[in-house]
């Protein structure tokens, strides 16, 4: 991608692995979980994506992307605690699946922003991160998250807390 530093290239590569693993989990299992290899890859790559994002300062100092990285790390920690330690007791499975899905949504915001304000190189899809059409695309991702999370919660209720493969 045009204008990427070596750290930016590493960050982008790791994030692509995370998104691919997350998609595999969501399509195959209807939820992200560390109970699967793809889920463990997703969690590890997502954490690495966040850590590398904290070192990228393309637009000056600490900004929205850094805040999103921290929010993602906190949400990922919440999901892992819910899954591994059951800290929310009977609600742990619900917190787990919704929090992991939220982290996937958090990937989509910078993915759309960084990709579509840079590509194609000669005429990017969006002129800037403030483009209103880009905001609509991110809003559509948020709506998709609501649909997926609602479906996951319904599925958990139907199967007594276990997300079953389709």
Number of C-alpha atoms within 10 A of each C-alpha: 13 10 9 13 12 9 13 19 14 16 23 20 13 20 23 18 18 26 20 14 21 28 19 17 20 18 12 13 16 21 24 30 26 18 10 12 12 20 23 17 19 30 25 16 22 29 22 17 25 23 16 19 22 17 13 18 13 12 8 7 9 13 12 10 17 19 14 19 23 17 15 24 20 15 21 23 17 18 30 22 16 22 20 13 11 16 16 15 10 11 12 20 23 22 23 26 24 22 23 27 26 21 25 23 21 21 22 17 19 17 17 18 20 16 17 19 20 19 14 13 12 7 11 13 17 20 13 14 15 11 13 12 12 20 15 11 15 20 13 12 18 17 13 13 19 16 11 19 21 13 14 22 18 15 16 17 13 12 11 9 17 13 22 13 9 7
